[in-house]
């Protein structure tokens, strides 16, 4: 058996196992499956599933969820099937967005497509054990020196209440030597120093990743616990259908299909753009529309058209750019302003039947007006169907060095002396700075405490630091978005912005379609300029001061 309880670096500033290392460890152990159960999140779950499948290992998708008001009440949720995966997304979203979230209340409302594993005795004692819950609930038994007494209580509770037991071993780091790395990221998360960390701030020092052989040896006296782990793994079967796109739906007039409506609007635009209409333009427009329909993108084009149309109704400036300028459909819909027929632009550069990714139409708005149009998208397509896309901020050389030095108790002034000489590069390069970058030769990084700080900081390379908002991406879905991905508040909760937990790459891997609405300061300047020019018509040219200004350049 391989553990059903593993935390990657996406248990933000807590777990220190990379997704690749977790999957590689499972593969080396000849495990048929590998599980990921990050804390209150699915930030890395989609990329984990994709990479596991690429390695021909079955991914088991889950999350470790706690009650916000009582961390001692917690459980692991493992999805049995695609419906269970959707439920998992809903649970995580509820945990992140609802102030009154209760794990106890949630458990009794769950459908039959999730396994629940818990080592929380406080949680178990508050449950009403009905038959459906008994079927899916497992008491999680963990054997370490520190956990022995608690595990004994759990075992007796399970036997007394006729509950199923399962063997796991929480994994937060690959090996015991990585416990210092866990201490480092924990201190960063708690904004304290390693020296001031309390034992309760840290996970059990024995929570390293164990091999199946090690786990089987630990549980040989209780084979039932291993059998149940294998049973759970066998009955978790999810297919996220990577590469199959889930296009948003455009609200259509009665009697219209997406393609028929797009056809009408495009040809109406052709009449406005071309006088007279040429056979060449008609044939090309028909061809492009057929390609768009064959690839299933009609709804997508209608939505982008609708957004731009609404912007123009509100007298906003927009600019469509990128390869979309090669499309006559985009030109006729008013998304772009370059005539692709006149300039012999190649449509296939933008879209063709051999392309596996969806079209990418970038629309620029004035930075003053972009938020208004984003609000329109939420209101038109529904707050349950739209979200801003997140981006993951990761540690690079400077941030890793600075944060690590801080938790080692180094003053900000001392850190600044070093940090200003560290180039913008990967944290992996920290041990080799003086060899690779001549400007760092004055840094004395081969003496303590800097040598240890550099060694640890380099291991943070690529670790997620926190989530932020993608500068332009939004996603629109036909079904409520939490069927596909979990949501949370953006970093500044007070703003009320809701973003996807997974980043744009995972969103696209799920087949959800990203629309880029970009904020441009230059368009804001153009807007201000146009308003200034329009006000010239109101100037009274017979005013003597106007002529004085013209002649002397001063009043």
Secondary structure, DSSP 4 states (H G I P E B T S, - for coil): ---S-B-BTTTTTT--B-HHHHHHHHHHTT-SEEEEEEET--TTHHHHHHHHHHTT-EEEEEEEEEETTEEEEEEEEEESSHHHHHHHHHHHHHHHH-TT--HHHHHTT--SSEEEEE--HHHHHT----HHHHHHEEEEE--STTTHHHHHHHHHHHHHTT-EEEE---BSBSSGGGHHHHHHHHHHHHTS-GGG--GGGS--TT-BPPPHHHHHHHTTT-HHHHHHHHHHHHT------TT--B-----PPTT--HHHHHHHHHHHHHHHH-SSPPHHHHHHHHHHHHHHHHTT-HHHHHHHHHHHHHHHHTT--EEEEGGGGG-HHHHHTTS--S-TTTTT--GGGT--TT--SPP--EEEEETTTHHHHHHHHHHHH-TTTEEEEEEEEE--HHHHHHHHHHHTT--HHHHHHHHTTS-S--GGGGGGHHHH-GGGTT--TTSTTHHHHHHHHHHTTT-EEEEEEEEEEEEE-SS-GGGTS-EEE-SSGGG--EEEEEEHHHHHHTTBPEEEEEEEHHHHHHHHHHHHHHGGGGS-TT-HHHHHHHHHS--
